[in-house]
Amino acid sequence: MFGSAPLFLVFYLCSGGPGGALCGVGEALQQVAQVRDTLDVNVTRTFIDPLQDLHDTELKDIRVRGAASQTTNSCVLRTPTC
């Protein structure tokens, strides 16, 4: 008896009883959550990942340039024949 009570209650509420609107809102919220998750994945794939890749490559370039300029600066400061 107790096992079928929640199922009966859900059926009653969603079948046009006073909670029909609540069931409709619940379904709409599930759809909104699915769309939000899809958009999150799309934004990550099309914007955030390329931005992160650009950031990583720029940092590598800055590190290489910085190391090269440090080498050049140390040669200039040490001896004029470097």
C-alpha positions as semicolon CSV with decimal commas, in nm:
position;residue;x (nm);y (nm);z (nm)
1;M;0,000;0,000;0,000
2;F;0,273;0,248;0,095
3;G;0,477;0,169;-0,216
4;S;0,200;0,275;-0,453
5;A;0,096;0,587;-0,260
6;P;0,374;0,817;-0,391
7;L;0,314;0,696;-0,746
8;F;-0,060;0,762;-0,712
9;L;0,008;1,107;-0,567
10;V;0,239;1,201;-0,855
11;F;-0,013;1,071;-1,107
12;Y;-0,293;1,268;-0,940
13;L;-0,095;1,590;-0,924
14;C;0,026;1,572;-1,283
15;S;-0,297;1,450;-1,440
16;G;-0,481;1,779;-1,420
17;G;-0,521;1,806;-1,047
18;P;-0,411;2,115;-0,861
19;G;-0,044;2,036;-0,918
20;G;-0,061;2,013;-1,296
21;A;0,099;2,353;-1,330
22;L;0,379;2,247;-1,096
23;C;0,452;1,945;-1,311
24;G;0,462;2,167;-1,618
25;V;0,703;2,403;-1,445
26;G;0,918;2,108;-1,337
27;E;0,941;1,981;-1,693
28;A;1,023;2,330;-1,821
29;L;1,299;2,365;-1,562
30;Q;1,446;2,031;-1,672
31;Q;1,450;2,153;-2,032
32;V;1,615;2,480;-1,929
33;A;1,880;2,287;-1,737
34;Q;1,952;2,070;-2,042
35;V;1,985;2,376;-2,266
36;R;2,212;2,548;-2,012
37;D;2,437;2,242;-1,995
38;T;2,455;2,228;-2,375
39;L;2,544;2,597;-2,393
40;D;2,810;2,553;-2,124
41;V;2,973;2,277;-2,327
42;N;2,955;2,483;-2,648
43;V;3,101;2,794;-2,484
44;T;3,381;2,589;-2,331
45;R;3,462;2,420;-2,661
46;T;3,438;2,725;-2,886
47;F;3,562;3,008;-2,663
48;I;3,732;2,909;-2,338
49;D;3,951;2,627;-2,476
50;P;4,090;2,836;-2,767
51;L;4,145;3,126;-2,529
52;Q;4,337;2,900;-2,292
53;D;4,547;2,767;-2,582
54;L;4,627;3,123;-2,690
55;H;4,720;3,212;-2,333
56;D;4,952;2,912;-2,308
57;T;5,128;2,988;-2,638
58;E;5,169;3,354;-2,548
59;L;5,326;3,259;-2,214
60;K;5,569;3,029;-2,394
61;D;5,662;3,311;-2,635
62;I;5,714;3,553;-2,347
63;R;5,932;3,302;-2,163
64;V;6,144;3,240;-2,476
65;R;6,178;3,611;-2,546
66;G;6,258;3,678;-2,182
67;A;6,528;3,412;-2,176
68;A;6,677;3,543;-2,500
69;S;6,682;3,902;-2,377
70;Q;6,839;3,798;-2,046
71;T;7,114;3,620;-2,236
72;T;7,172;3,923;-2,458
73;N;7,168;4,161;-2,162
74;S;7,414;3,954;-1,964
75;C;7,655;3,941;-2,259
76;V;7,637;4,317;-2,307
77;L;7,701;4,381;-1,937
78;R;7,987;4,134;-1,903
79;T;8,211;4,185;-2,200
80;P;8,188;4,375;-2,525
81;T;8,296;4,065;-2,724
82;C;7,990;3,847;-2,651
